[in-house]
Amino acid sequence: MHFMQSLQAAWIRNNSLVCVGLDPEPAKFPVHLQQHPDAVFEFCRTIIDATADLACSFKPQIAHFAALRADDALERLIAHIHAKHPGIPVILDAKRGDIGSTAQHYVSEAFDRYAADAVTLNPYLGRDSVQPFLDRADKGVILLCHTSNPGAADLQDLDVGGKPLYQHVAQIIARDWNTHGNCALVTGATWPEQLAEVRALVGDVPLLVPGIGAQGGDVEAVVRNGCTADGTGLMISSSRAILYAGKGEDFAEAARKAALDLRDSINHYRKR
């Protein structure tokens, strides 16, 4: 199924805009898992199974797996999601961006090796660096626009012909690059005014919104400034606040409660 169709169906089926980030850090795992020979897979699989009916997507961060030499675990986790929780799209958070044959290899990495449904990309090398991803019309192409980190304004807010650069990025992607309807944008929860401006520029293009929870983003501001007219349009990402909500053998139950609380908080503001 097309990434956008899967996402839209998950928004409705699970009544959720929550994107569960998978950022494994073994030092934060419960003690009983830390010596497990397949700890990364077991920890993440348990989180996935505990939260799948509360999420609209999962977002594994590739660097967390690569640094741990856990590439195989990542492949198996994505396969597990597709097999056990079909219809919940997987976003590979890789932030790739390169040209020519290298871009083609990154396409193969994301969509053929890992079988992700979407991937995050850096658009600053221009359209030719993104085109091989755009050509995979059934896959999601999620491009950085205005990120959640404090240094985002260093470059993304620079004035370019009377507009900040991130607004140009949003307009170009929505107007020129989204010919297959498979584009989305990354816009941080920590910048609610910019989030509103991006929404106004791109119409119903979905927005992946990191920065809730540990980074201090405000749920009400994100929903108010980012939702589309039908109350969807967002993938509100939370990683640490869900993954490490519990430290004991009941960590899955704690993660589920954190995901449920976030979903319910988002839905409270969606109904206003």
Sine and cosine of phi, psi and omega as CSV:
sin_phi,cos_phi,sin_psi,cos_psi,sin_omega,cos_omega
0.00,0.00,0.57,-0.82,0.08,-1.00
-0.83,0.56,0.66,-0.75,0.00,-1.00
-0.79,0.61,-0.72,0.70,-0.06,-1.00
-0.91,0.42,-0.60,0.80,0.05,-1.00
-0.91,0.41,-0.67,0.74,0.04,-1.00
-0.89,0.46,-0.69,0.73,-0.01,-1.00
-0.89,0.45,-0.73,0.68,0.00,-1.00
-0.88,0.47,-0.64,0.77,0.03,-1.00
-0.92,0.40,-0.62,0.78,0.00,-1.00
-0.93,0.36,-0.61,0.79,0.08,-1.00
-0.81,0.58,-0.70,0.71,-0.08,-1.00
-0.98,0.20,-0.75,0.66,-0.09,-1.00
-0.87,0.49,-0.70,0.71,-0.05,-1.00
-0.99,-0.12,0.03,1.00,-0.02,-1.00
0.74,0.68,0.76,0.65,-0.18,-0.98
-0.58,-0.82,0.62,-0.78,0.17,-0.99
-0.93,-0.37,0.25,0.97,-0.09,-1.00
-1.00,0.10,0.79,-0.61,0.15,-0.99
-0.96,-0.29,0.88,-0.47,-0.03,-1.00
-1.00,0.02,0.91,-0.42,0.04,-1.00
-0.99,0.16,0.66,-0.75,0.01,-1.00
-0.93,-0.38,0.99,-0.12,-0.05,-1.00
-0.84,-0.55,0.97,0.23,-0.12,-0.99
-0.92,0.39,0.75,-0.66,0.11,-0.99
-0.75,-0.67,0.99,-0.15,-0.13,-0.99
-0.81,0.58,-0.49,0.87,0.01,-1.00
-0.90,0.43,-0.35,0.94,0.00,-1.00
-0.99,-0.15,-0.03,1.00,0.01,-1.00
-0.93,0.36,0.43,-0.90,0.13,-0.99
-0.83,0.55,0.54,-0.84,-0.10,-1.00
-0.82,0.57,-0.63,0.78,-0.08,-1.00
-0.92,0.39,-0.26,0.97,0.03,-1.00
-0.98,-0.19,-0.27,0.96,-0.17,-0.99
-0.89,0.45,-0.46,0.89,0.02,-1.00
-0.98,-0.19,0.12,0.99,0.01,-1.00
-0.92,0.38,0.71,-0.71,-0.04,-1.00
-0.90,0.43,-0.34,0.94,0.02,-1.00
-0.80,-0.59,0.72,0.69,-0.18,-0.98
-0.88,0.48,-0.67,0.74,-0.05,-1.00
-0.88,0.47,-0.73,0.68,0.01,-1.00
-0.90,0.44,-0.74,0.68,-0.07,-1.00
-0.89,0.45,-0.67,0.74,0.01,-1.00
-0.89,0.45,-0.79,0.61,-0.07,-1.00
-0.92,0.39,-0.64,0.77,0.02,-1.00
-0.87,0.48,-0.66,0.75,0.00,-1.00
-0.91,0.42,-0.66,0.75,0.07,-1.00
-0.88,0.47,-0.71,0.70,0.00,-1.00
-0.85,0.53,-0.76,0.65,-0.05,-1.00
-0.91,0.42,-0.48,0.87,-0.02,-1.00
-0.98,0.18,-0.35,0.94,-0.15,-0.99
-0.85,-0.53,-0.06,1.00,-0.16,-0.99
-0.85,0.52,-0.58,0.81,-0.03,-1.00
-0.99,0.16,-0.01,1.00,0.00,-1.00
-0.93,-0.36,0.02,1.00,-0.15,-0.99
-0.89,-0.45,0.42,-0.91,0.15,-0.99
-0.98,-0.18,-0.20,0.98,0.00,-1.00
-0.17,-0.99,0.32,-0.95,0.18,-0.98
-0.89,-0.46,0.54,-0.84,-0.07,-1.00
-0.71,-0.71,1.00,0.06,0.11,-0.99
-0.95,0.31,0.70,-0.72,0.01,-1.00
-1.00,-0.08,0.91,-0.42,-0.21,-0.98
-0.89,0.45,-0.56,0.83,-0.05,-1.00
-0.90,0.43,-0.57,0.82,0.01,-1.00
-0.89,0.46,-0.59,0.81,0.01,-1.00
-0.98,0.19,-0.70,0.72,-0.05,-1.00
-0.89,0.47,-0.66,0.76,-0.02,-1.00
-0.90,0.43,-0.43,0.90,0.00,-1.00
-1.00,-0.09,0.11,0.99,-0.09,-1.00
0.83,0.56,0.61,0.79,-0.08,-1.00
-0.93,-0.35,0.55,0.84,0.01,-1.00
-0.86,0.51,-0.65,0.76,0.01,-1.00
-0.89,0.45,-0.63,0.77,0.04,-1.00
-0.88,0.48,-0.63,0.77,0.02,-1.00
-0.90,0.43,-0.70,0.72,0.05,-1.00
-0.85,0.52,-0.70,0.71,-0.05,-1.00
-0.94,0.35,-0.56,0.83,0.03,-1.00
-0.91,0.40,-0.69,0.73,0.01,-1.00
-0.91,0.42,-0.65,0.76,0.07,-1.00
-0.88,0.47,-0.61,0.79,0.03,-1.00
-0.90,0.44,-0.69,0.73,0.02,-1.00
-0.87,0.49,-0.73,0.68,-0.03,-1.00
-0.90,0.44,-0.58,0.81,-0.06,-1.00
-0.98,0.18,-0.68,0.73,-0.13,-0.99
-0.99,-0.12,-0.39,0.92,-0.03,-1.00
-0.72,-0.69,0.85,0.53,-0.06,-1.00
-0.87,0.50,0.62,-0.78,-0.01,-1.00
0.99,-0.15,-0.21,0.98,0.09,-1.00
-1.00,-0.08,0.94,-0.34,-0.08,-1.00
-0.94,0.33,0.50,-0.87,0.01,-1.00
-0.93,-0.36,0.82,-0.57,0.04,-1.00
-0.97,-0.24,0.90,-0.44,0.08,-1.00
-0.99,0.14,0.93,-0.37,-0.03,-1.00
-1.00,0.07,1.00,-0.03,-0.09,-1.00
-0.87,-0.49,-0.39,0.92,0.01,-1.00
0.78,0.62,0.71,0.70,0.01,-1.00
-0.95,0.30,0.33,-0.95,0.07,-1.00
-0.04,-1.00,0.95,-0.31,0.00,-1.00
-0.34,-0.94,0.02,-1.00,-0.14,-0.99
-0.88,-0.47,0.26,-0.97,0.16,-0.99
0.85,0.52,-0.68,-0.73,-0.08,-1.00
-0.91,0.42,-0.46,0.89,0.02,-1.00
-0.90,0.43,-0.67,0.74,0.05,-1.00
-0.87,0.49,-0.64,0.77,0.02,-1.00
-0.89,0.46,-0.61,0.80,0.04,-1.00
-0.93,0.37,-0.60,0.80,0.06,-1.00
-0.92,0.40,-0.58,0.82,0.11,-0.99
-0.87,0.50,-0.73,0.68,0.00,-1.00
-0.90,0.44,-0.64,0.77,0.04,-1.00
-0.85,0.53,-0.78,0.62,-0.10,-0.99
-0.94,0.34,-0.72,0.69,-0.22,-0.98
-0.98,-0.19,-0.45,0.89,-0.01,-1.00
-0.99,-0.16,-0.77,0.64,0.01,-1.00
-0.94,0.35,-0.82,0.57,-0.10,-1.00
-1.00,0.03,-0.28,0.96,-0.01,-1.00
0.87,0.50,0.57,0.82,0.09,-1.00
-0.94,0.35,0.41,-0.91,0.05,-1.00
-1.00,-0.01,-0.33,0.94,0.00,-1.00
-0.39,-0.92,0.28,-0.96,0.01,-1.00
-0.59,-0.81,0.55,-0.84,0.09,-1.00
-1.00,0.03,0.62,-0.78,-0.07,-1.00
-0.70,-0.71,0.44,-0.90,0.14,-0.99
-0.99,-0.11,0.86,-0.51,-0.10,-1.00
-1.00,0.05,0.06,1.00,-0.25,-0.97
-0.98,0.18,-0.03,1.00,0.18,-0.98
-1.00,-0.02,-0.03,1.00,0.07,-1.00
1.00,-0.09,0.04,-1.00,-0.18,-0.98
-0.89,0.45,-0.60,0.80,-0.05,-1.00
-0.89,0.45,-0.45,0.89,0.03,-1.00
-0.96,0.27,-0.35,0.93,-0.06,-1.00
-0.98,-0.20,-0.38,0.93,-0.14,-0.99
-0.82,0.57,-0.65,0.76,0.01,-1.00
-0.87,0.49,-0.50,0.87,0.07,-1.00
-0.97,0.24,-0.68,0.73,0.01,-1.00
-0.86,0.51,-0.55,0.84,-0.04,-1.00
-0.92,0.38,-0.33,0.95,0.09,-1.00
-1.00,0.08,0.99,0.16,-0.22,-0.98
-0.88,0.47,-0.40,0.92,-0.02,-1.00
-1.00,0.09,-0.12,0.99,-0.06,-1.00
-0.96,-0.27,0.47,-0.88,0.03,-1.00
-1.00,0.09,0.66,-0.75,0.02,-1.00
-0.86,-0.50,0.96,-0.28,-0.17,-0.99
-0.94,-0.35,0.94,-0.33,-0.21,-0.98
-0.97,-0.25,0.67,-0.74,0.03,-1.00
-0.89,0.46,0.73,-0.68,0.02,-1.00
-0.81,-0.58,-0.93,0.38,0.10,-1.00
-0.71,-0.70,0.97,-0.23,-0.19,-0.98
-0.99,0.15,0.18,-0.98,-0.18,-0.98
-1.00,0.06,-0.22,0.98,-0.11,-0.99
-0.96,0.27,0.42,-0.91,-0.02,-1.00
-0.85,0.52,-0.53,0.85,-0.03,-1.00
-0.99,0.14,0.07,1.00,-0.03,-1.00
-0.82,0.57,-0.61,0.79,-0.08,-1.00
-0.94,0.33,-0.29,0.96,-0.04,-1.00
-0.82,0.58,-0.67,0.74,-0.01,-1.00
-0.88,-0.47,-0.63,0.77,-0.14,-0.99
-0.93,0.36,-0.39,0.92,0.01,-1.00
-0.99,-0.11,0.04,1.00,-0.02,-1.00
-0.87,0.49,0.66,-0.75,0.01,-1.00
-0.95,0.30,0.81,-0.58,0.04,-1.00
-0.78,-0.63,0.99,-0.13,0.01,-1.00
0.90,0.43,0.59,0.80,0.05,-1.00
1.00,-0.03,-0.01,1.00,0.04,-1.00
-0.73,-0.68,0.50,-0.87,0.13,-0.99
-0.92,0.38,0.49,-0.87,-0.08,-1.00
-0.83,0.56,-0.64,0.76,-0.06,-1.00
-0.88,0.47,-0.49,0.87,0.05,-1.00
-0.94,0.34,-0.61,0.79,0.10,-1.00
-0.88,0.48,-0.70,0.71,0.01,-1.00
-0.85,0.53,-0.75,0.67,-0.01,-1.00
-0.86,0.51,-0.72,0.69,-0.05,-1.00
-0.91,0.41,-0.70,0.72,-0.03,-1.00
-0.89,0.46,-0.69,0.72,-0.03,-1.00
-0.91,0.42,-0.73,0.68,-0.05,-1.00
-0.93,0.37,-0.58,0.82,-0.10,-1.00
-1.00,0.04,-0.65,0.76,-0.19,-0.98
-0.93,-0.38,-0.53,0.85,-0.13,-0.99
-1.00,-0.08,-0.31,0.95,-0.16,-0.99
-1.00,-0.01,0.67,0.74,-0.10,-0.99
-0.93,0.38,-0.45,0.89,0.03,-1.00
-0.99,-0.12,0.06,1.00,-0.01,-1.00
0.91,0.42,0.50,0.86,-0.05,-1.00
-0.90,-0.45,0.28,0.96,-0.01,-1.00
-0.99,-0.11,0.53,-0.85,0.18,-0.98
-0.63,-0.78,0.18,-0.98,-0.06,-1.00
-0.79,-0.61,0.55,-0.84,0.13,-0.99
-1.00,-0.06,0.86,-0.51,0.02,-1.00
-0.68,-0.73,0.85,-0.53,-0.17,-0.98
-0.97,0.26,0.60,-0.80,0.04,-1.00
-0.91,0.41,-0.36,0.93,-0.05,-1.00
-0.98,0.21,-0.05,1.00,0.00,-1.00
-0.79,-0.61,0.94,0.33,-0.13,-0.99
-0.90,0.44,-0.57,0.82,0.01,-1.00
-0.91,0.40,-0.66,0.75,0.03,-1.00
-0.92,0.39,-0.56,0.83,0.07,-1.00
-0.86,0.50,-0.70,0.71,0.02,-1.00
-0.90,0.44,-0.64,0.77,0.00,-1.00
-0.91,0.41,-0.66,0.75,0.03,-1.00
-0.90,0.44,-0.70,0.72,0.02,-1.00
-0.85,0.52,-0.67,0.74,-0.01,-1.00
-0.90,0.43,-0.50,0.86,-0.06,-1.00
-0.99,0.12,-0.50,0.87,-0.19,-0.98
-0.94,-0.33,0.00,1.00,0.01,-1.00
0.92,0.40,-0.80,-0.60,-0.10,-1.00
-1.00,-0.06,0.19,0.98,0.05,-1.00
-0.85,0.53,0.77,-0.64,-0.03,-1.00
-0.90,0.43,0.49,-0.87,0.02,-1.00
-0.85,-0.53,0.79,-0.61,0.16,-0.99
-1.00,-0.02,0.86,-0.51,-0.17,-0.99
-0.88,-0.48,0.99,-0.12,0.15,-0.99
-0.99,0.10,0.19,-0.98,0.11,-0.99
0.96,-0.30,-0.01,1.00,0.10,-0.99
-0.98,0.19,0.57,-0.82,0.09,-1.00
1.00,0.03,-0.93,-0.37,-0.13,-0.99
-0.87,0.49,-0.50,0.87,-0.03,-1.00
-1.00,0.00,-0.09,1.00,0.16,-0.99
1.00,-0.04,0.16,0.99,0.03,-1.00
-0.91,0.41,0.53,-0.85,-0.07,-1.00
-0.99,-0.16,0.83,-0.56,-0.07,-1.00
-0.88,0.48,-0.74,0.68,-0.04,-1.00
-0.85,0.52,-0.70,0.72,-0.03,-1.00
-0.91,0.41,-0.61,0.79,0.01,-1.00
-0.91,0.42,-0.73,0.68,-0.01,-1.00
-0.90,0.43,-0.71,0.71,-0.03,-1.00
-0.89,0.46,-0.64,0.77,-0.10,-1.00
-1.00,-0.07,-0.29,0.96,-0.15,-0.99
-0.91,-0.42,-0.36,0.93,-0.05,-1.00
-0.92,0.39,0.51,-0.86,0.15,-0.99
-0.99,0.15,0.07,-1.00,-0.09,-1.00
-0.87,0.49,-0.47,0.88,-0.01,-1.00
-1.00,0.00,0.15,0.99,0.06,-1.00
0.99,0.14,0.26,0.96,0.05,-1.00
-0.86,-0.50,-0.59,-0.80,0.09,-1.00
1.00,0.05,-0.03,1.00,-0.07,-1.00
-0.81,-0.58,0.56,-0.83,0.27,-0.96
-0.87,-0.50,0.99,-0.13,-0.10,-1.00
-1.00,-0.01,0.94,-0.35,-0.19,-0.98
-1.00,-0.01,0.71,-0.71,0.14,-0.99
-0.68,-0.73,0.76,-0.65,-0.02,-1.00
-0.90,-0.44,-0.98,0.21,-0.12,-0.99
-0.86,0.51,-0.63,0.77,-0.07,-1.00
-0.90,0.43,-0.44,0.90,0.06,-1.00
-1.00,-0.04,-0.76,0.65,-0.09,-1.00
-0.86,0.52,-0.66,0.75,-0.15,-0.99
-0.91,-0.41,0.51,0.86,0.05,-1.00
-0.92,0.40,-0.46,0.89,0.03,-1.00
-0.79,-0.62,0.47,-0.88,-0.06,-1.00
-0.90,-0.44,-0.09,1.00,-0.06,-1.00
-0.95,-0.30,-0.29,-0.96,-0.02,-1.00
-0.93,0.37,-0.24,0.97,0.05,-1.00
-1.00,-0.07,0.42,0.91,-0.08,-1.00
-0.87,0.49,-0.53,0.85,-0.01,-1.00
-0.92,0.38,-0.67,0.74,0.04,-1.00
-0.90,0.45,-0.63,0.77,0.03,-1.00
-0.92,0.40,-0.64,0.76,0.04,-1.00
-0.90,0.44,-0.67,0.74,0.02,-1.00
-0.88,0.48,-0.70,0.72,0.01,-1.00
-0.89,0.46,-0.66,0.75,0.02,-1.00
-0.90,0.45,-0.66,0.75,0.03,-1.00
-0.92,0.40,-0.65,0.76,0.02,-1.00
-0.90,0.43,-0.68,0.73,0.02,-1.00
-0.88,0.48,-0.67,0.74,0.01,-1.00
-0.92,0.39,-0.70,0.71,0.03,-1.00
-0.85,0.52,-0.70,0.71,-0.04,-1.00
-0.93,0.37,-0.59,0.81,0.04,-1.00
-0.91,0.42,-0.71,0.71,0.05,-1.00
-0.87,0.50,-0.72,0.69,-0.05,-1.00
-0.92,0.39,-0.49,0.87,0.06,-1.00
-0.87,0.50,-0.68,0.74,-0.02,-1.00
-0.99,0.17,-0.45,0.89,0.07,-1.00
-0.89,0.46,-0.52,0.86,-0.09,-1.00
-1.00,0.09,-0.12,0.99,-0.04,-1.00
-0.97,0.24,0.00,0.00,0.00,0.00
